[in-house]
Every structure is written in C-alpha cells, then in structure tokens.
C-alpha cells in the first residue's frame, strides 16, 4: 500500500498527511484483523454496546479512530480471551442472569444442591457458575459502554489475575444448565425470604424458653401466627442465626431495604446470642452446685433478656463468693466438688435416695 500511495501522490501532485497515510495503510490490512473484528462484534452483542446501523458514506477521517482501536485490541487480545468472547456470543441469557445476581453472594448455592436435588444440578456446575460470576463481576459492574478497548484489557487482565482455568468451557456448562441453575437460585432465594419471615416472627412475637433438667440447658422459642403455634429448637436457632449472618453479608441492590432488613437480622442474632449466654450461665450455676439450679425452667420475652442475664450473672457471682467463704471457714468443704453440693443439701434435708448415693462416694 505504501507504493500505491507514493504513486498516487506523484500522479495527483498531492501530499498526504501522515495520519491519512497511516489510516490508508491500516485500512488496506483490515483483512488481517477479520477474526478480531468478529470478536469485537461478539463483545458488543454480549455486553449490550450501543451499535449503529451500517453506514455507506463514511470518510477516512471518521473511520481512522475505529481502525486505531481495532489495532490496539488486536495487540491486546489473546486466544483465551477470544475463545471466551466467541462463547459468550450465544450466552447472552447467562450474562443477563449474572447481572441479576451480580451483587449477591451465591456461594451458599453449593449447600443447597443436595436440598434441591430434584432440580438435578451437579455441585460442579454450581462451582462453575460461581467462578464464571467471579470472572465477569468487575466487567459487568464496570462502565465500558464508551471504551471497548478498556473492556478487552479488563478481560485479558481477568484471565491472569483470577487464575480461573477453562472459563469458556465453564460458560458452556452454565449455559447448558441455565434453567436448572435459575430454578435452584430461586428456590434458595425463596428460602431466604422464608428465613426472614421466621426471624421477623421470632423477633416480634417470640417467647424464649429455657429448660435445665439434665446435663444441658435446652433453649427453644415459640410464637403464634394465624392461629397456628410454632416452635423452634436450639438447633433451629443456630441454623437460623447462620442464615441471618449470610443474609446480612449479602449486598442488596436496594440499599434502603438492606439497611432495614439488616437491622432486624442483627436484632435476631443478638437475641440468639443472649439466649445461648443465658443457657451457659444456667449451666455454670448448676455445675457450681447452686441449690436453685438443679433444675430450672424459665420463660422470657425479648425485652427482658438482658435483665435476666444480669440477674443470673449476679446470682453466680454471689454464689461463688459464698462458696469460697464457706470453704475458707470450713476446711472439709474443700473436699467436695461444687456439683456435689446439691447432693449434700438433699442429704441434709432427709432425702433417702441421696443417702444411698452418698454411701457410694
């Protein structure tokens, strides 16, 4: 092309500017960039770039920036990035799905695979979705609508920085299982909403019950909704607490909703923590031999939890002070374990069964 330009300049007696000369040379080599141009087209479709209709009347001056951009992209793009974009050309629905959950933590979908096995989603497929989301997250959140070169640079850097292997293959797996993945996500989302509803009922209507009779203090909560009684065990509360923490950490698109819901979830987490603290104090009182805590039943409302904690802590401190004082005054008290004190108490009050058990010491 350089030769043709020189001949043209001689014939027409016109000297081309350097930029025009470079543009003509670049345009003449456009066939070398056919694959790159196709990849750019795939990117514009996948990432919703605004495109113009074909224009027949375009000047060289107008097309020069485009040619420069094609060249810069061609210099950056690697085979792996090219493969990813070509795969995305038929995966726009997958990208739309990723945009919906771009600010959400979907790692809990792994735990939901077994619970919703009727959807027939493999754990490896969910893992692929998590990695594909991690790969595209900064791209889908970024603003590349006026900087397609920046898009390609970011894609290329993601292939290096994330360390995720075989991204194109994982895109295909997610695309082929998209309907099942969406169904799984909706099931988990619905479960999240049900979790929030249960937590809301516990916070607003719940009565916390403590039952200490054997070696454990059992915590449970009950409430009534629409004429139906509900009860949740110690294990249920632990599970709900874990789910509440996950929901608190997950970012919401609606920031106002997030703030309101997070406050309610935090109240619930604090309530469960207070319940377990009360159970722990009850066990400490029992193990220290406190006469009133050989067995213990208590019903408490949410607003009275801190008062109960303070009262139990004061009882424990006072009891331990009395025990230490007794042991200082009465030497042989030091030969009794704290948890034997109640047995001694019953013996001194004439419990026949206790007399028999004490003979075994």
C-alpha positions in Angstrom: 0.0 0.0 0.0 2.9 2.4 0.6 3.9 2.0 -3.0 0.4 2.8 -4.3 0.2 5.8 -2.1 3.5 7.1 -3.4 2.4 6.6 -7.0 -0.9 8.4 -6.2 0.8 11.4 -4.7 3.0 11.7 -7.8 0.1 11.4 -10.2 -2.2 13.8 -8.3 0.6 16.0 -7.0 -1.0 15.8 -3.6 1.0 15.0 -0.4 -1.0 13.0 2.1 -0.7 13.9 5.8 0.9 11.3 8.0 -2.3 10.3 9.8 -4.1 9.8 6.5 -1.3 7.7 5.1 -1.3 5.5 8.3 -5.1 5.2 8.1 -5.0 4.0 4.4 -2.2 1.5 5.2 -4.2 0.2 8.2 -7.4 0.0 6.2 -5.7 -1.9 3.4 -4.6 -4.5 6.1 -8.1 -4.9 7.5 -8.4 -8.4 6.3 -5.7 -9.4 8.7 -8.0 -8.3 11.5 -11.1 -10.3 10.4 -11.1 -12.6 13.4 -10.5 -9.7 15.8 -13.4 -7.7 14.2 -15.7 -10.8 14.6 -14.6 -11.0 18.3 -15.4 -7.3 18.7 -18.8 -7.9 17.3 -19.4 -10.7 19.7 -18.3 -8.5 22.6 -20.7 -5.7 21.5 -23.6 -8.1 21.5 -22.7 -9.8 24.7 -22.2 -6.6 26.7 -25.0 -4.6 25.2 -22.9 -2.0 23.4 -24.8 0.6 21.5 -24.4 -0.1 17.8 -25.1 1.9 14.7 -26.6 0.7 11.5 -24.3 0.1 8.6 -23.2 3.4 7.1 -22.3 3.6 3.4 -20.9 7.1 3.4 -18.1 7.3 5.9 -15.0 9.4 5.4 -11.5 8.2 6.1 -11.2 10.8 8.8 -14.2 9.2 10.6 -13.0 5.7 10.3 -9.4 6.3 11.4 -10.2 6.2 15.2 -12.0 2.9 14.7 -9.1 1.4 12.8 -6.7 2.5 15.6 -9.0 0.9 18.2 -9.1 -2.4 16.2 -5.3 -2.4 16.1 -5.0 -1.7 19.8 -7.5 -4.5 20.6 -5.7 -6.9 18.2 -2.5 -6.2 20.1 -4.1 -7.0 23.5 -6.4 -9.9 22.8 -5.1 -13.4 23.4 -6.5 -16.7 22.2 -8.2 -17.5 25.5 -10.0 -14.1 25.6 -11.0 -14.6 22.0 -12.5 -18.0 22.9 -14.4 -16.6 25.9 -16.0 -13.9 23.8 -16.9 -16.2 21.0 -18.6 -18.5 23.5 -20.5 -15.5 25.0 -22.0 -14.7 21.6 -24.5 -17.5 22.3 -24.7 -17.0 26.0 -26.5 -13.6 26.4 -29.1 -15.2 28.7 -26.4 -16.4 31.0 -25.0 -12.9 31.2 -28.5 -11.5 31.9 -28.8 -13.9 34.8 -25.4 -12.9 36.2 -26.4 -9.3 36.0 -29.4 -10.1 38.3 -27.2 -11.6 41.0 -24.1 -9.6 40.5 -24.1 -8.1 44.0 -25.1 -11.3 45.7 -23.0 -14.0 47.4 -24.0 -17.2 45.6 -21.6 -19.5 47.4 -24.5 -20.8 49.5 -25.9 -22.4 46.4 -23.4 -25.2 46.9 -25.1 -26.1 50.2 -28.5 -26.0 48.5 -27.6 -28.5 45.8 -28.4 -31.6 47.9 -31.5 -30.0 49.4 -32.9 -29.3 46.0 -31.6 -32.4 44.2 -34.9 -32.6 42.3 -33.6 -29.8 40.1 -30.7 -32.1 39.1 -27.9 -29.7 39.3 -24.4 -31.0 39.9 -22.3 -29.4 42.5 -19.6 -29.0 39.9 -22.0 -27.0 37.8 -22.7 -24.6 40.6 -19.0 -24.3 41.2 -18.6 -23.3 37.6 -21.3 -20.7 37.9 -19.6 -19.2 41.0 -16.3 -19.0 39.1 -17.9 -17.5 36.0 -19.6 -14.9 38.1 -16.3 -14.1 39.8 -14.6 -13.7 36.5 -17.2 -11.4 35.0 -18.2 -9.4 38.1 -15.9 -6.4 37.7 -16.7 -6.4 34.0 -20.5 -6.4 34.4 -20.2 -3.8 37.2 -17.9 -1.6 35.2 -18.8 1.0 32.6 -17.3 0.0 29.3 -20.0 1.4 27.1 -17.8 4.0 25.6 -14.5 2.2 26.0 -14.4 -1.1 24.2 -10.6 -1.2 24.4 -10.9 -1.0 28.1 -13.3 -4.0 28.1 -10.8 -6.1 26.3 -8.0 -5.0 28.6 -10.1 -5.9 31.6 -11.0 -9.3 30.1 -7.4 -10.0 29.5 -6.3 -9.0 33.0 -9.1 -11.2 34.5 -7.7 -14.3 32.8 -4.4 -13.6 34.6 -5.5 -12.2 37.9 -8.3 -14.6 38.8 -6.4 -17.7 37.9 -9.6 -19.3 36.8 -9.0 -22.0 34.2 -11.1 -23.1 31.2 -13.5 -20.1 31.5 -15.0 -20.8 28.1 -15.8 -24.4 29.0 -17.4 -23.3 32.2 -19.5 -20.8 30.4 -20.8 -23.6 28.1 -21.7 -25.8 31.1 -23.6 -22.9 32.8 -25.3 -22.0 29.6 -26.4 -25.6 29.0 -27.7 -25.9 32.6 -29.1 -22.3 32.9 -32.7 -23.2 33.5 -31.8 -25.6 36.3 -29.4 -23.0 37.8 -32.1 -20.3 37.8 -34.6 -22.7 39.4 -32.0 -23.5 42.1 -31.3 -19.9 42.7 -35.0 -19.0 43.0 -35.5 -21.9 45.5 -32.7 -20.6 47.6 -33.9 -17.0 47.3 -37.4 -18.1 48.4 -35.9 -20.0 51.3 -34.1 -16.7 52.2 -37.4 -14.9 52.2 -38.9 -17.7 54.4 -36.0 -17.4 56.7 -36.5 -13.6 57.0 -40.2 -14.2 57.7 -39.5 -16.7 60.5 -36.8 -14.4 62.0 -39.2 -11.5 61.9 -41.9 -13.5 63.7 -39.4 -14.6 66.4 -38.2 -11.1 67.0 -41.8 -9.6 67.1 -43.8 -12.4 68.7 -41.3 -14.9 70.1 -41.2 -16.2 73.7 -37.9 -17.8 74.7 -37.9 -20.8 76.9 -35.1 -22.3 79.0 -35.3 -25.8 80.4 -32.5 -27.2 82.6 -33.1 -30.7 84.0 -30.3 -33.0 82.9 -26.8 -32.1 81.7 -27.9 -29.4 79.2 -29.9 -26.3 79.2 -32.3 -26.5 76.3 -33.2 -23.3 74.6 -36.3 -23.0 72.4 -38.6 -20.3 71.1 -42.3 -20.3 70.4 -44.8 -17.9 68.7 -48.2 -18.0 67.3 -49.1 -16.9 63.8 -52.5 -17.0 62.1 -53.8 -19.2 64.9 -51.1 -21.8 64.5 -48.4 -22.4 67.1 -44.7 -22.6 66.0 -41.8 -23.8 68.0 -38.1 -23.8 67.1 -35.4 -25.8 68.9 -31.9 -25.0 69.9 -30.6 -26.4 66.7 -33.1 -24.4 64.7 -32.0 -21.2 66.3 -28.3 -22.0 65.5 -29.2 -22.7 61.9 -31.3 -19.5 61.6 -28.5 -17.5 63.1 -26.1 -18.8 60.5 -28.6 -17.9 57.7 -29.1 -14.5 59.2 -25.4 -13.8 59.1 -25.3 -14.9 55.4 -28.2 -12.6 54.6 -26.5 -9.7 56.4 -23.3 -10.2 54.4 -25.1 -10.4 51.1 -25.4 -7.0 49.5 -28.8 -5.8 48.4 -29.5 -3.8 45.2 -32.0 -1.7 47.2 -29.8 0.0 49.8 -32.8 1.2 51.9 -34.2 -2.4 52.0 -30.8 -3.7 53.0 -30.5 -1.2 55.9 -33.9 -2.1 57.3 -33.5 -5.8 56.9 -30.0 -5.9 58.3 -31.1 -4.1 61.4 -33.9 -6.7 62.0 -31.4 -9.6 61.3 -28.9 -8.1 63.7 -31.6 -7.9 66.4 -32.2 -11.6 65.9 -28.5 -12.6 66.0 -28.2 -10.6 69.3 -31.3 -12.4 70.6 -29.9 -15.8 69.9 -26.5 -14.9 71.4 -28.2 -13.7 74.5 -30.3 -16.9 74.7 -27.2 -19.0 74.5 -25.4 -16.8 77.1 -28.3 -17.4 79.5 -28.2 -21.2 78.9 -24.4 -21.0 79.6 -25.0 -19.1 82.8 -27.6 -21.6 83.9 -25.2 -24.5 83.3 -22.4 -22.7 85.3 -24.9 -22.2 88.2 -25.8 -25.9 88.1 -22.2 -27.0 87.9 -21.3 -24.7 90.8 -23.8 -26.5 92.9 -26.4 -23.7 93.3 -29.4 -25.2 95.0 -31.9 -23.4 92.8 -30.4 -24.7 89.6 -30.5 -28.5 90.0 -33.4 -27.9 87.6 -34.6 -24.7 86.1 -37.4 -23.6 83.8 -37.8 -20.0 82.6 -39.9 -18.2 80.0 -38.6 -14.8 78.9 -39.6 -12.1 76.4 -37.1 -10.5 74.1 -37.0 -7.2 76.0 -36.3 -8.9 79.3 -33.2 -10.9 78.1 -30.6 -8.5 79.3 -32.2 -8.2 82.7 -32.2 -12.0 83.1 -28.5 -12.2 82.0 -27.6 -9.6 84.6 -29.6 -11.4 87.3 -28.1 -14.7 86.6 -24.6 -13.3 86.5 -25.2 -11.6 89.9 -26.5 -14.9 91.3 -23.4 -16.8 90.0 -21.0 -14.2 91.4 -22.8 -14.1 94.8 -23.0 -17.9 95.0 -19.3 -18.3 94.2 -18.4 -15.7 96.8 -20.5 -17.6 99.4 -18.9 -20.9 98.5 -15.4 -19.5 98.7 -16.2 -18.0 102.1 -17.6 -21.3 103.3 -14.5 -23.2 102.2 -12.3 -20.7 104.0 -14.3 -21.2 107.2 -14.9 -25.0 106.9 -11.9 -26.9 105.8 -13.6 -30.1 104.9 -15.8 -28.3 102.4 -12.8 -28.2 100.2 -13.1 -32.0 99.7 -16.4 -31.6 98.0 -16.8 -30.8 94.3 -19.1 -28.0 93.6 -21.5 -30.2 91.7 -21.8 -32.4 94.9 -23.1 -29.6 97.0 -26.7 -30.1 95.9 -26.5 -33.8 96.8 -25.2 -32.8 100.2 -28.1 -30.3 100.5 -30.6 -33.0 99.7 -29.0 -35.4 102.2 -29.1 -32.9 105.0 -32.8 -32.4 104.2 -33.5 -36.1 104.6 -33.7 -37.4 101.0 -33.4 -41.2 101.4 -32.2 -41.8 97.8 -29.4 -39.2 98.4 -28.3 -41.1 101.5 -27.8 -44.3 99.4 -25.9 -42.4 96.7 -23.7 -40.7 99.2 -22.7 -44.1 100.7 -21.1 -44.9 97.3 -18.7 -41.9 97.5 
